[in-house]
């Protein structure tokens, strides 16, 4: 079996006899009516292949759809002129980047359909092209835009450039609404919805299908599709890894499955990672190798969100759809871009619970946070593995000494709000070493800062800033934080920690 790695054109996939997961029944349902759609999915999730498939369909390339589901549904094939724009190929570091990439595409269309002298702006030229295409062909036009938000995602840490790109894109996309009578269909795909309000404030004719259950598997791969299209491949991969089909499927599910795009929805696999795993016969973090979540780590660094709130956070649908400032609440943009997913839904409160979709995302993202929260001026004299060994061995004195040494070597120049910084650094450290960590755990008489749990031991942490470790451990005892775990059978350690804002490290700790 050959896999379409790096191939994003429907025609090339079909003609090259690469593995193709048939989604053409969903494509048909999308295109039955005259509609304008917005679809948000993580990067490398098959959006470009979807746009290419729509393009082939509207151009009437029936021969490419032979033996696919759409052939059982489509009785009459009509062709339409297609205007397709891909915004993914530019790095957007220069202030003219958006103009240049759109201008190149407009020039190509103008060579075919002409241009009027008074059409001087991007929006007037785009509008003129649509009108002339309709006049010359007698057919309504199809507009397809891939990665509509790439210029905004790329400049999230440059407000001046981001604002400029936002205004340029808003003017361009507004043409779609103004030319409604000349358009048969339009679809925009992207990674985030954080710019939804300001860019699309006038585009109320667009239907956002990102959270619609009928289109949850439009991009990505489901368990059923793996068993239908990839059974032999999984068998081969299992043999290469000295295991059986069932165990191999479970490994793939743990690493790459877990994306949910609606309440009560089915799990969806990351197609890029899955195809790479099939090709190499190895489980690795393929998705993260294609690009680090720089803009998200920038958001987290500048926001006031404790890292432990990344999972378990509850959001309304309006919040998930980006109806508020993403700089104050980065959770929606993390969901939209694939670093968090829907893990539960409260019907009564109409709120979604978010969490990491799988091990690839969790591990890769936490590693990406290390340069922000655990960057050291010099190499730490003790390894993370030794801290893990001490935790499992029930030796809090040793692992606290190692953690104290680690914090002493941190690059304190990056620290912002001190208490939050210490909290996030400690939380990240425990996450990285794979422990079952809970922060701000509620009891009947208070709220524990953090607990770390293994099969045999439980560590209760109370953290003070510019206070005293004595005060911290006294709070654990006075509020009886250990009581809920009295029948666990585990040895319980109470650890009071005091951070110093002056030295920016652990000043003292007490273990009981």
KACORZI-V767075 format. One record per helix or strand of 3 or more residues. SS is the DSSP state (helix for helix, strand for strand). FROM is the first residue (numbers start at 1). TO is the last residue. If there is no record, write none. Layout:
BEGIN
<<SS FROM TO> <SS FROM TO>>
END
This chain:
BEGIN
<<helix 10 15> <helix 24 31> <strand 36 40> <helix 47 58> <helix 62 65> <helix 69 72> <strand 81 86> <helix 97 113> <helix 122 137> <strand 141 146> <helix 150 154> <helix 159 178> <helix 180 182> <strand 183 190> <helix 196 199> <strand 206 208> <helix 213 215> <helix 223 229> <helix 231 240> <helix 245 256> <helix 271 280> <helix 286 289> <helix 294 302> <helix 307 310> <helix 317 320> <helix 331 336> <strand 341 346> <strand 351 355> <helix 359 373> <helix 384 393> <helix 396 408> <helix 412 414> <helix 418 432> <strand 436 443> <strand 446 453> <strand 457 465> <helix 469 478> <helix 483 485> <strand 491 500> <strand 505 511>>
END
